[in-house]
C-alpha cells in the first residue's frame, strides 16, 4: 500500500463516526522508522473517535497498524486534540 492508500483508509473509517466529517484532516510526517498520520477532527468529535476507554481509537489503530507500506517504514496513528 502507498501513503495515499493508508490516508484514504483512515478517512473511510473515521468520517462515518464523526458529526462534522468536513473537519477531518489527516497530515503525515516521516521520521527514521515511522510514517506518522496525525488525525485532527472537530473538538466535539474527539470523544467519538477515541471512544470509551479508548476502545474506538484502539480498534482504528489495530486496522491501520496491520498495513504494510511499500517502503520499510511502519505506520503510526496519532489523534491530535486541538
C-alpha positions in Angstrom: 0.0 0.0 0.0 1.0 3.6 -0.5 0.8 6.6 1.8 -2.3 7.8 -0.1 -4.0 4.4 0.3 -3.5 4.5 4.1 -4.8 8.1 4.3 -7.9 7.0 2.4 -8.3 4.0 4.7 -8.2 6.3 7.8 -10.7 8.7 6.2 -13.0 5.9 5.3 -13.1 4.6 8.9 -13.3 8.0 10.7 -15.7 10.1 8.6 -18.8 7.9 9.4 -18.0 8.2 13.1 -17.9 12.0 13.4 -20.7 14.6 13.3 -18.7 17.1 11.2 -16.9 14.9 8.6 -15.7 18.1 6.7 -13.3 18.9 9.6 -11.5 15.5 9.4 -7.9 16.4 8.5 -5.0 13.9 8.1 -1.4 15.1 7.9 1.7 13.0 7.5 5.2 13.2 9.0 8.1 11.0 8.4 10.9 10.1 10.8 13.6 7.4 10.8 11.3 4.4 11.4 7.7 5.6 11.2 5.3 7.3 8.9 3.1 9.3 11.3 -0.5 10.0 10.4 -1.9 12.9 12.5 -5.7 12.8 12.7 -7.5 16.0 13.6 -11.2 16.2 14.0 -13.7 18.9 15.3 -13.5 19.4 19.0 -16.9 17.9 19.6 -15.9 14.8 17.7 -12.7 13.9 19.6 -14.6 11.8 22.1 -16.3 9.9 19.3 -13.0 9.0 17.7 -11.4 8.0 21.0 -14.4 6.1 22.4 -15.0 4.9 25.9 -11.7 3.9 27.5 -10.0 4.4 24.1 -11.7 1.4 22.5 -12.6 3.0 19.2 -9.1 4.5 18.8 -7.5 1.2 19.6 -9.7 -0.6 17.0 -8.8 2.0 14.4 -5.1 1.6 15.2 -5.3 -2.2 15.0 -6.6 -1.9 11.4 -4.1 0.8 10.4 -1.1 -0.9 12.0 -1.7 -4.1 10.1 -1.0 -2.2 6.9 2.4 -2.8 5.3 3.8 0.1 3.2 5.8 -0.3 0.0 8.6 1.3 2.0 10.3 -0.1 5.1 8.5 2.4 7.3 5.9 1.4 9.9 2.6 3.2 10.3 1.7 5.2 13.4 -1.7 7.0 14.0 -1.8 10.0 16.3 -5.1 11.6 17.3 -4.5 15.3 17.7 -6.6 17.2 20.2 -6.8 20.9 19.2 
